[in-house]
Amino acid sequence: MKYALYLTTLLACSSLATAEVYFKDNFENGIDNWVQSKTKDDFGKFAWTAGKFFADEEKSKGLQTSQDARFYSAAAPFEKNFDTTGKDLVVQFSVKHEQNIDCGGGYLKLLPADFEPEKFDGDSPYEIMFGPDICGPTKRVHVIFRYKGDNKLIKKEIAAPSDQLSHLYTLVVKTDQTYKVLIDQKEEASGSLLEDWDFLPPKTIPDPDAKKPEDWVEDAMIPDPKDVKPEGHDDEPEYIPDPEAKKPEDWDDEDDGEWEAPKIENPDFKGKWEQKKIKNPDYKGPWVHPEIPNPEYIADKKIYVRNLGYVGFDLWQVKSGTIFDNILITDSVKEAEAAAMEDWESLKEKEAEAKKAIDDEEAKASEELLKKAEENKKQEDLKAKVEEVMEAEELAGIEENEPLEESIDSIIEQQTLKGAAANAAGVVGDAAAAGAAGAASAAAKVADPLVKAGEKVKQAIKDEL
C-alpha cells in the first residue's frame, strides 16, 4: 500500500517535472513587463493593485483597468515561444469585476510569435481569444480560434459569472482536437473542435443532380373513398330563430323596422362533415436528398496547432475596475491544477470574507446617512411648522445649531412681551384717570390673554416635537 502511494506521488511529480510553463504572471513584481500599445494616445491605463477588497494584499495584486469608458491595449511576451504541435495547450487566468461591471470585456488574447505589441489594437490578428464578455443581459464566455484568416466562434453558449469576486477561467486544448472550458475548476463545456466550431466545410453535400421523382408519394394518409357524406347532413343550419322569443308590445314596424326573433344554436345542426382518412398504400415516406462527398472538404488534424509568443488584453470597458491575475500558459493540466490551488483556491474564502466586510461597512454608512437625512427632514418640518404659527422674520433669528425647543420658547416670550407692552400702553394710559389700581387692572386684562395665547402656541409646537 505504501509502495503504491509512493509510486503515485512519484508519477505525479514526474508529470509536473516534464511540464513546461511558457508564461506565468501573478503580478507580485509589478507590471513593467506589459507593453502599452502606441496605436492610440487615449488608451486607458492599467494599474497595479489588489483593489478595494482582497485576501492578501500582495498575492492579490493584479492588472486593473483604471479609467472609465476607455479602450485598453497591452501585451507581454512569453518566456519562450510555444509551438503547440504534439502538445496540449492550457490557458488559465482569474478575473475580478470589482466594479460590478455593466458593459465590458474580460478576455485575453493569445498572439503569434511575430506579434509587435506597440502596434496592438482591435484589428491585430490573434490565435485564440478566451474569457468573459459582459454587457447588460449578455453574459458569455468567448472561445474564439483564428483559422485561415477568419475568427471562428464557439457554437455553444457558456455563461459568465457577473458578481464582484475573482473567478478562474481555464481553457484546455488537446492534441486529439478536443477541448474543455472550466470556470472555478468546474467544467462548463467540452467536446470536439470539429463539432463545436465551423472550421471545416461539411464532409458531404446534397447531390446537385438528384431530384425528387415526380411520382414520389409523401402523403401518408388519404381520404377514404368508401366514406360518403350522409344525405341531408347539411340541411340543418347552425343557428335558428328562438321559438320562445316574442315581439315586444311597444315595437313599431314603421319606426323600428321589421322585427326579427334573436337566433339560438340549432340542436339539430350536425356540424361540418369531414371525410375519414386511411393509410395511403402508395406512401413512400419523405424523400431524402442524396448526399455526395464535398469536393471542398479537406481533413485537418492540426487545427489545434498554434505558434504563440505573446498574451494581451485588448478591451473596451464602460466602467473600469476589473483586475486580471494569475495568468498561466502551459502544456500541462496538472500544472494548471496546482497553480489553481495555490493562487486561487487558497484565497477565495478570505476574499469573500473581505468583500462581505466591505459590504457591511457600506451598508452601515448608508444606514447612518439615511438616519441623518430623516433627522434633518424632521427638523426642517418643525421649522416649517413654526413658520406657520410665528412670523417668518422672527424665525430668521434662530441659530442653526441652537436647539429648536429653546428657540421656540425665546420667540414666544418675545412675542408675548412685545404684544403685551404695545397694547397695555394704550389701555393703561386711558385708565390713568381711574387711579393706580385701575391702571394696573387694565394692563393685566390686556397682558394675561397674550401670555395665555403664547403658552397655547408654544404647547402646540412642542406637541409636534
C-alpha positions in Angstrom: 0.0 0.0 0.0 2.8 2.4 0.9 4.7 1.4 -2.3 1.6 2.2 -4.4 1.1 5.6 -2.7 4.8 6.3 -3.2 4.6 5.3 -6.9 1.5 7.5 -7.4 3.3 10.5 -5.8 6.4 9.9 -7.9 4.4 9.7 -11.1 2.6 13.0 -10.2 5.9 14.7 -9.5 7.4 13.3 -12.7 4.4 14.7 -14.7 4.9 18.1 -13.2 8.6 17.9 -13.8 8.1 17.3 -17.5 5.5 20.1 -17.8 6.6 23.3 -19.4 5.4 26.8 -18.4 5.6 29.3 -21.3 4.1 32.3 -19.5 3.2 32.9 -15.8 2.4 36.2 -14.2 0.9 36.6 -10.7 1.8 40.3 -10.8 3.7 40.1 -7.5 6.6 42.1 -9.0 4.7 44.8 -10.8 3.5 45.3 -14.4 6.6 46.6 -16.1 6.8 43.6 -18.4 3.5 44.6 -20.0 3.9 46.8 -23.2 1.4 49.5 -23.8 0.2 49.8 -27.4 1.1 53.0 -29.2 -1.7 52.9 -31.9 -3.7 55.5 -29.9 -3.0 58.3 -27.5 -6.1 57.8 -25.3 -5.9 54.1 -24.3 -6.9 53.5 -20.7 -4.1 53.0 -18.2 -3.6 49.7 -16.3 -2.9 50.0 -12.6 -1.1 47.6 -10.3 -3.3 46.9 -7.3 -5.2 44.4 -5.2 -8.3 46.5 -5.3 -10.7 47.6 -2.6 -11.0 44.1 -1.0 -8.7 41.1 -1.1 -7.5 38.0 0.7 -3.8 39.0 0.7 -2.8 42.5 -0.4 0.5 41.3 -2.0 -0.7 38.0 -3.5 -3.9 39.5 -4.8 -2.3 42.3 -6.8 -3.1 42.3 -10.5 -3.5 44.3 -13.6 -6.5 46.6 -13.2 -8.4 48.8 -15.7 -8.5 52.2 -14.0 -10.3 54.7 -16.3 -14.0 54.6 -17.3 -15.2 54.5 -20.9 -11.8 53.6 -22.4 -10.2 51.1 -24.8 -7.3 49.1 -23.2 -4.5 47.5 -25.1 -1.3 46.0 -23.6 0.6 42.7 -24.1 3.5 40.8 -22.5 5.9 38.3 -24.2 6.2 34.6 -23.3 9.3 33.4 -21.7 9.8 31.5 -24.9 7.7 30.8 -28.0 5.2 28.0 -27.7 4.6 25.8 -30.8 1.8 23.5 -29.7 2.5 20.8 -32.2 2.2 17.5 -30.3 1.4 19.3 -27.0 -1.7 20.2 -25.1 -2.4 23.9 -24.5 -3.7 25.1 -21.2 -4.7 28.8 -20.7 -5.7 29.9 -17.2 -6.3 33.3 -15.6 -8.5 35.0 -13.0 -10.9 37.9 -13.5 -12.4 40.1 -10.7 -15.0 42.5 -11.8 -14.7 44.6 -8.7 -16.6 47.5 -10.1 -19.8 45.4 -10.6 -19.3 45.6 -14.4 -22.1 46.8 -16.6 -20.5 46.6 -20.0 -17.0 45.5 -20.9 -14.6 42.7 -21.9 -12.7 40.5 -19.5 -11.0 38.2 -22.0 -7.4 37.8 -23.1 -5.8 37.1 -26.4 -3.0 34.7 -27.3 -0.9 36.3 -30.0 1.5 34.9 -32.6 5.3 34.8 -32.1 5.9 37.5 -34.6 3.5 39.9 -33.0 4.5 43.6 -32.3 2.9 44.8 -29.0 3.4 48.5 -29.8 1.0 48.0 -32.8 -1.6 46.1 -30.8 -5.2 47.1 -31.5 -8.6 45.6 -32.2 -7.6 44.6 -35.8 -4.4 42.8 -34.8 -4.6 39.1 -35.8 -4.7 36.7 -32.8 -4.6 33.0 -32.4 -7.1 32.5 -29.5 -9.4 34.8 -27.6 -10.7 33.4 -24.3 -12.6 34.8 -21.4 -15.8 36.6 -20.2 -17.6 39.3 -22.0 -20.5 41.1 -20.2 -22.8 43.8 -21.5 -26.2 44.3 -20.0 -28.1 41.0 -20.0 -25.5 39.3 -22.2 -23.0 37.4 -20.1 -21.0 34.9 -22.0 -17.6 33.3 -22.2 -15.8 33.7 -25.6 -13.7 30.9 -27.1 -12.6 32.1 -30.5 -9.9 30.5 -32.7 -8.4 32.1 -35.7 -8.4 29.7 -38.7 -7.2 30.5 -42.2 -7.7 34.2 -41.7 -11.1 34.0 -40.1 -12.2 34.2 -36.4 -14.3 31.2 -35.5 -16.7 31.5 -32.6 -17.7 28.5 -30.5 -21.3 27.5 -31.2 -22.1 26.7 -27.6 -23.3 29.3 -25.1 -21.2 29.4 -21.9 -22.5 31.7 -19.2 -20.1 34.0 -17.4 -20.3 34.9 -13.7 -21.1 38.6 -13.2 -20.5 39.2 -9.4 -17.6 41.1 -7.9 -15.4 38.2 -6.8 -12.5 36.6 -8.5 -13.3 33.8 -10.9 -10.8 31.4 -12.5 -11.1 30.6 -16.2 -9.3 27.6 -17.8 -9.2 26.5 -21.4 -7.7 23.1 -22.3 -7.0 22.3 -26.0 -5.7 18.8 -26.5 -3.8 17.2 -29.4 -6.7 14.9 -30.2 -8.6 18.1 -31.1 -10.9 18.1 -28.1 -11.3 20.9 -25.6 -12.6 21.8 -22.1 -13.7 25.1 -20.6 -13.7 25.3 -16.8 -14.8 28.1 -14.6 -13.7 28.0 -11.0 -12.3 24.5 -11.7 -15.8 23.2 -12.7 -16.3 22.0 -16.3 -18.8 24.2 -18.1 -18.2 23.0 -21.7 -16.3 20.2 -23.6 -16.3 18.4 -26.9 -14.7 18.3 -30.3 -13.1 21.3 -32.1 -14.6 19.9 -35.3 -18.1 19.8 -34.0 -18.4 22.9 -31.9 -16.7 25.3 -34.3 -17.2 25.7 -38.1 -13.6 25.2 -39.0 -14.2 23.0 -42.0 -16.9 22.7 -44.6 -19.2 19.7 -44.3 -17.9 16.3 -45.4 -20.9 15.8 -47.7 -23.3 18.0 -49.6 -26.7 17.4 -51.3 -26.2 15.9 -54.8 -27.0 18.8 -57.1 -28.0 16.4 -59.9 -30.5 14.5 -57.7 -34.2 15.4 -58.0 -37.3 14.0 -56.3 -39.2 11.8 -58.7 -42.5 13.3 -60.0 -44.4 10.2 -58.9 -43.0 10.2 -55.4 -45.8 10.0 -52.8 -45.2 11.7 -49.5 -48.8 11.8 -48.2 -49.1 9.1 -45.5 -52.9 9.4 -45.3 -55.6 9.8 -48.0 -59.4 10.3 -47.8 -61.4 7.0 -47.5 -63.2 6.7 -50.9 -65.9 4.5 -49.1 -66.8 7.2 -46.6 -69.6 9.2 -48.2 -71.4 12.2 -46.6 -74.9 11.1 -45.5 -77.9 12.7 -47.3 -79.4 15.7 -45.5 -76.3 16.2 -43.4 -76.2 19.9 -44.4 -79.9 20.5 -44.3 -80.0 22.0 -40.8 -78.5 25.4 -40.3 -76.1 26.2 -37.3 -78.5 28.9 -35.9 -82.3 29.2 -35.9 -84.8 31.8 -34.6 -85.6 31.5 -30.9 -89.2 29.9 -30.9 -89.8 31.4 -27.4 -88.9 34.9 -28.3 -91.9 37.3 -28.7 -92.1 40.7 -30.4 -92.2 43.5 -27.8 -95.6 45.1 -27.4 -94.1 48.6 -28.0 -92.4 47.5 -31.2 -93.4 49.8 -34.1 -92.6 48.2 -37.5 -92.7 51.6 -39.2 -90.3 53.2 -36.8 -88.2 50.2 -35.7 -88.3 48.1 -38.9 -89.4 44.6 -39.3 -88.9 42.6 -36.1 -86.8 39.5 -36.2 -86.5 36.9 -33.5 -83.0 36.5 -31.9 -81.0 33.5 -33.0 -80.1 30.5 -30.9 -77.9 27.4 -31.6 -79.7 24.7 -33.6 -79.8 21.4 -31.6 -80.2 19.5 -34.9 -77.2 21.1 -36.5 -74.6 18.3 -37.4 -71.5 20.4 -37.9 -69.1 20.3 -40.8 -68.7 16.9 -42.3 -65.2 15.5 -42.7 -64.3 12.5 -44.7 -62.4 9.8 -42.9 -58.8 9.1 -43.8 -57.0 5.8 -44.3 -53.4 4.8 -44.8 -52.1 5.6 -48.3 -51.0 2.3 -49.9 -48.7 4.2 -52.3 -46.9 6.1 -49.5 -43.1 6.0 -49.9 -42.1 8.2 -46.9 -40.3 11.6 -47.0 -37.9 12.0 -49.8 -34.3 12.4 -48.6 -31.9 14.3 -50.9 -28.9 12.0 -51.6 -25.5 13.3 -50.4 -22.2 13.2 -52.2 -18.7 13.8 -50.9 -17.9 17.6 -50.7 -15.1 18.3 -53.1 -14.1 21.4 -50.9 -13.7 19.3 -47.7 -10.1 18.7 -46.7 -9.5 17.0 -43.3 -7.2 18.9 -41.0 -5.7 17.1 -38.0 -3.8 20.1 -36.9 -6.5 22.7 -36.1 -5.3 22.6 -32.5 -1.7 23.7 -33.5 -0.7 27.3 -32.6 2.6 29.2 -32.6 2.3 31.5 -29.7 4.6 34.3 -28.3 2.5 36.9 -26.5 -0.5 37.3 -24.3 -2.5 40.5 -24.4 -5.6 42.4 -23.3 -7.5 44.3 -26.0 -10.7 45.6 -24.3 -13.4 48.2 -24.0 -14.9 48.9 -20.7 -17.6 51.4 -19.8 -17.0 51.2 -16.0 -13.4 50.3 -15.1 -12.1 48.3 -12.2 -11.5 44.8 -13.5 -8.5 43.0 -12.1 -6.7 40.3 -14.1 -4.4 38.0 -12.2 -2.8 34.5 -12.1 -2.1 34.2 -15.9 -0.7 30.8 -16.8 0.1 29.3 -20.2 1.4 25.8 -20.0 1.2 22.4 -21.7 0.1 20.6 -18.5 -3.3 20.3 -17.0 -1.6 19.1 -13.7 0.5 22.3 -13.6 -2.7 24.4 -14.1 -4.5 22.5 -11.3 -1.6 23.0 -8.9 -1.5 26.7 -9.7 -5.2 27.0 -9.2 -5.0 25.5 -5.8 -2.1 27.8 -4.8 -3.1 31.1 -6.4 -6.9 31.0 -6.4 -8.5 28.2 -4.3 -6.4 29.1 -1.2 -7.5 32.7 -1.3 -11.2 32.6 -2.4 -12.8 32.2 1.0 -10.7 35.1 2.5 -11.6 37.3 -0.5 -15.3 36.6 0.0 -14.9 37.5 3.7 -13.2 40.7 2.8 -15.9 41.5 0.3 -18.6 40.9 3.0 -16.8 43.2 5.4 -16.7 46.0 2.8 -20.4 45.4 2.1 -21.3 45.5 5.8 -19.4 48.8 6.2 -21.1 50.4 3.2 -24.5 49.2 4.4 -23.8 50.7 7.9 -22.7 54.0 6.4 -25.8 54.1 4.2 -28.0 53.5 7.2 -26.3 56.3 9.1 -26.7 58.7 6.2 -30.4 57.8 5.9 -30.9 58.3 9.6 -29.3 61.7 9.5 -31.3 62.7 6.5 -34.5 61.7 8.3 -33.5 63.7 11.4 -32.7 66.7 9.2 -36.1 66.4 7.5 -37.8 66.3 10.8 -36.0 69.5 11.9 -37.0 71.2 8.6 -40.6 70.1 9.1 -40.6 71.5 12.6 -39.2 74.8 11.4 -41.9 74.9 8.8 -44.5 74.4 11.4 -43.1 77.2 13.5 -43.2 79.5 10.4 -46.9 78.7 10.1 -47.5 79.8 13.7 -45.0 82.6 14.1 -43.9 85.4 11.9 -41.1 84.4 9.4 -38.9 87.4 10.3 -38.8 86.2 13.9 -37.7 82.7 13.0 -34.9 84.1 10.9 -33.1 84.8 14.2 -32.8 81.1 15.1 -29.2 80.0 15.1 -28.6 76.8 13.1 -27.1 74.9 16.0 -29.5 76.3 18.7 -31.9 73.7 20.0 -35.2 74.3 18.3 -37.2 73.9 21.5 -35.3 76.7 23.2 -35.7 78.9 20.2 -39.4 78.4 20.3 -39.6 79.4 24.0 -37.5 82.5 23.3 -39.6 83.7 20.3 -42.9 83.1 22.1 -41.6 85.0 25.1 -40.5 87.9 22.9 -43.8 88.0 21.0 -45.8 87.9 24.2 -43.9 90.7 25.9 -44.0 92.9 22.8 -47.7 92.4 22.3 -48.4 93.0 26.0 -46.3 96.2 26.1 -47.8 97.6 22.9 -51.4 97.0 23.8 -51.2 97.7 27.5 -49.6 101.1 27.0 -52.7 102.4 25.3 -55.2 100.8 27.7 -53.3 101.9 30.8 -53.0 105.4 29.6 -56.7 105.7 29.2 -57.3 104.2 32.6 -54.8 106.6 34.4 -57.7 108.8 35.5 -59.1 105.9 37.4 -56.1 105.8 39.6 -53.1 103.4 40.0 -55.3 100.4 40.9 -57.4 100.9 37.8 -54.4 101.2 35.5 -52.8 98.0 36.9 -56.1 96.2 36.4 -56.4 97.4 32.9 -52.9 96.3 32.0 -53.4 92.9 33.4 -56.6 92.4 31.3 -54.5 93.0 28.2 -51.3 91.1 29.1 -52.9 88.0 30.6 -54.7 86.9 27.3 -51.5 87.4 25.3 -49.5 85.3 27.7 -52.1 82.6 27.6 -52.2 82.7 23.8 -48.4 82.4 23.7 -48.5 79.4 26.0 -51.0 77.7 23.7 -48.9 78.3 20.7 -45.8 77.0 22.4 -47.6 73.9 23.6 -49.0 73.2 20.1 -45.5 73.4 18.6 -44.0 71.3 21.3 -46.7 68.7 20.6 -45.3 68.4 17.1 -41.8 67.7 18.6 
